[in-house]
Amino acid sequence: MKIDLFSIGPVTVHGYGLMIGIGVLCCIFMGMRRAKKYGMSEDAVIDIAIFGLIAGFLGAKLLYLIVEWKTFIEDPLSVLGSEGFVVYGGITAGVLAAIVYCRIKKLVFLEYFDLLSSSIALAQGFGRIGCFLAGCCYGRETKSFLGVVFPEGGLAPAGVRLIPTQLISSAGNFCIMAILLWHYKRRKRVGDTGFFYMLLYGVGRFLVEFLRNDDRGAVGSLSTSQFISVFIVAASVILLLINRRKPEIERGACNEPDAE
């Protein structure tokens, strides 16, 4: 809705970038507080956030490049220099970076995945507010009073009432965060909360995609993100079922809520 928020001298603060920054900081702060609360490493949270952020940025851009491959071939600079990113690329690359880090540091990845999944959802919620300010990831035209009219100069079509898919996604991510915080205290096995995040996000993303109208690539009748969501949801269900074979967490362990 507002690409440039304000300027301080030669520096202009963009709405999208500011929301991404706020989301990352909140993600790290929340992760550190909860790591301390549950007897886990705060330093590991910071390291995972840093490496995950770098890998996530590159992964989100790489998947966008793949989705916009034809445009990239015709005009590489227009794609590389654009603000386009695909969230699933960022999530995948960020998770892979966290797995590698935990292996190197001899940490149990699934313990940190459980802990930080709610923080990831929080960051995504702020990120979608940034999308709303920039006008990207916009929805279909609507006559509903809930529709939003974007001004000239943004990425969304101006002067027409559109479904605010960005705010719907943001609200969904904040709800996922709240559910995961509740679930973490009640999880029976290590990995359950992280896999549950995959399930909730995959289902939510698949549904929201029906409301979007921006150019984001397609695989058959599905958008690129819907196509990926199918595999994410299937993988999460399989992993949750496999996880049921593992022994349950012993309540009273140092990183469990009963030990507070």
N, C-alpha and C positions, 0 to 999 in steps of 0.2 A: 504493500500500500504506500510505502514511502522508502525509496531506495536510499537516499542520502538523508541521514537524520540531522546532522549539524557539522559545521567545520570549525576547526581551531587552526587559524593560520592556513598553511598549505595542506594541512591534514583534514581529510573528510572522513567522517565516521559513517559507514554504511550499515543499514539496518540488518542485512543478512549476516555480515561479518560480526556485528556486535552480538547478535543472538547466538551465533555459533560459539563465540568466545565465552559468553555467559554460561551457555550449556556445558562447555568443557570444564570451566572452573567449578561449577556446581557439581558436576560429575566427580571431579577429583576430590573436592571438599567432602562430599557425601561419602565417597568411597573410603577416604582416610578415617573419617569419624567412625564408620561402621567397622572398619578393619581393627581399629583400636578397641572398640566395644566387644568384638568377638575374638580378640586375642590373635589377630593376624598382622602381617607386616604392612605398615603404612608406606614404607619405602618401596615395597613391591607394587603397591597400588599406583604410586607416582610413576614408577618405571613403566608399568603396563600401560598407563594412560599416555605417556610420552611416545612410546614405540607404537602403541595402537593408533594414536592420532596421526603419526607420520605415515604408517602403513595404510591407514584408513583413507587418508587424503589421496594417496597414490592409487589405491584400489578403486575408489569411487571414480576417479578421473579415468582410469584405465577402462573400466566397464562402460563409462559414458562414451569413450572413444570407440569401443567395440560396437555399441549400439548405433553410434553415428558414423560408422565406418565409411559409408559411401560419401558423406559430406567431408570426412577427413581426407579421403583420397583426392577429392576435387580441390579442397582448400584447407590444408592442415592447420594453418594458423587460426582460422575461424573457430575450429574445435578446441585446439590447445589453449587459445586465449579466452575462450568463453567461460561463463560461470557454471557450466553444466557439470553435474555430478550424478551418479547413481548410487543411492544409499546402500543397496545390497553389496555393491563392490567394496564399499568402505567397511561394512560390518564383517564381511568375509576376510578381507585383508587384515583388519584389526584383530580378529579372533586368531588368525594364523600367527600373527606377530606375538600375541599373548601366549599361545601354546609354545612357541619357540623359546620365549623368555623363561617361562616356567620350567621347561626342560633344562635349560642352561643353569638356572638357579636351584634346580631340584625341588621345585614347589609343585603341589598338586593343582593342576590347571582348573579342574572342575570346582575346587573349593573357591577359587577366586572368580570363576565364571558365575557361580551361584551368588557370591557376595556383590559383584559389580553389575549384574544384569539389570537391576533396578536403576542403578546410576546411568547406565547406557540409555535406558528408556527415558530418563529425565533429560539427558542431553539431546536426545532426538526430539523431545517435546519442544524444547527451546529452538532447535534447528528448524522445525516446521513453522514456528512463528517468524523466523527469518525468511522462510520461503514466502510467507504471506506478505511481508514488507517489501520483498523484491518483486512479487507478482509471479514467481515461477510456480510450477506444479499446480496450476489453476484447474478449476473444475468446469463442468459443462454449463451451458446457459440454462437459466431457470427463471421462472416467474414468481417463485416463492419469496416471501418477505425476508427469508434468511439469506437471500442472495446478496452478493457484494459487488459494487461497481468500482472497478479499478481506474485510476486516473491515467492520463497520457504519460508516456515516459517509462512505464514499467514493462515487465515481460508478458504480463497478461493482456488480453484484448481490452481496450479501454471503451468505456461508455456502455457496456452491456452487463446485465446482472448475471453473475456467475456463482456456482456453488462454492463456498469457501472450503475446499478440500484440505487446504493447508491447516486451517484451524480445527477441522474435524480430525485430521491426523495428529495434530498437537494434543488435543484433548484425549484422544485414544492412547497416545504414548504416556501421558500423565496418569491415566487410569491403569495402564499396564504397570507403571512404576509402583503405584499404590498396592496393586494385587500382588506383585512380586515381593514387596516388603512384608506383606501379610504372610505370603507363602513361605518365605525363607525361615521364619520362626517355627513353621509347622512341617517343614520338609522332612521326609523320612530317610532319604538317602542323598549322599553327595552327588550333585549333578542334576537333581530334580528341578531346582529353581531355574537353572540356566536353560535346560531343555524346555521348560514351561514358557520361558521368555520367547524362545524360538517359535513355539506353537502359537502363542498369543499374537506376536508381531506378524507372523506369516499369515494367519487368518485375517487379521485387521488390514494388513496391506493389500491382500487379495481383494477384499470387499471395497476398500476405498478407491482402488483403481477403476472400478466401474463408474465412479463419479468424475474422474479426471478427464480432461480434454486437451492437455498439452501433448506435443509431439515427443514421445518417449520410447519409440521402437515397439516392435510387435513380433511375436512368434505364433504364427497362425492367427487364431481369433483372440488370443490372449496378449496383453501387453508384456513387455520383457519382465517387469517386476512380478506380474501374476504368474508367469511361467516359472520364475525362480521360486515364488512363494509355494507353489505346489510341491516342489522338492524339499523346501524348508519344513513345511508342515509334515510331510511324509517322514522326513528324517527325524523330526522331533518326536513323533509318535513312536517310531521304531526305537529310538534311544531311550524314551521313557519306559517302554516295555522291557527292553534289555536291562535297564537300570534296576528293575524290580527284582532281578536275580541277586543283586548285591545285598550285603547285610545292612540292616538299618542303623542309623546313627545312634550311638549311645548317648542318651541325655545326661548332661553333666560334664561332657567333654569341654575343654577350655574355650572352644570357639562356638559353643552353643548357648542359646539364650537362657537355659535353665541354670547356667553357671554364673549368671550376672550377680 
